[in-house]
Amino acid sequence: MLVNKAATRSWAATDFPGIERSLFRNTEHGGRASFVRLAAGSRFPRHTHQGGEEVVVIAGRVAIGGVDLEAGDYLHTEAGEEHDVVALSDAVIFVSSQKPTPLVE
């Protein structure tokens, strides 16, 4: 069993301004599960999915592949699909990918 308590959660900066990650785990196939915290106006570049991905918006609003999502919304991406992520407000999203998601831009 893996437990990640909110009270002791740590955040690490990413290579993208205004975006931080709290990693829960890496998968055996190169994916990962994590919370991603985005400052309003930040953007994670367009990337492709080698496996499926699930996203749940925990707080705030984001646009993923041009679709506006808000707290409580869910998005599933199939292998082979591409999208970017834009923070429409300060936001936190849960992201679980099965395989790597290399950048395409």
KAVEN-V949663 format. One record per pair of residues at least 6 apart in sequence whose C-alpha atoms are under 6 Angstrom apart, sorted by the first residue. I is the first residue (numbers start at 1). J is the second residue. If there is no record, write none. Layout:
i->(I I)
j->(J J)
This chain:
i->(10 11 11 12 12 13 14 18 18 18 19 19 20 20 21 21 22 22 23 24 24 25 25 26 29 30 30 31 31 31 31 32 32 33 33 34 34 35 35 36 36 37 37 38 38 39 40 40 40 40 41 41 42 42 43 43 44 44 45 46 46 46 46 46 47 47 47 47 47 47 48 48 48 48 49 49 49 49 50 50 50 50 51 51 51 52 52 52 52 52 53 53 53 53 54 54 54 54 55 55 55 55 56 56 56 56 57 57 57 57 57 58 58 58 59 59 59 60 60 60 60 60 61 61 61 61 61 62 62 62 62 62 63 63 63 64 64 65 65)
j->(22 21 22 20 21 20 20 38 39 42 37 38 36 37 35 36 34 35 34 33 34 32 33 32 99 99 100 97 98 99 100 96 97 95 96 94 95 93 94 92 93 91 92 90 91 90 87 88 89 90 87 88 86 87 85 86 84 85 84 83 84 103 104 105 82 83 101 102 103 104 81 82 101 102 79 80 81 101 79 80 99 100 79 98 99 77 78 79 97 98 76 77 96 97 75 76 95 96 74 75 94 95 73 74 93 94 70 71 72 73 93 71 92 93 71 91 92 70 71 89 90 91 69 70 88 89 91 68 69 86 87 88 69 85 86 84 85 83 84)
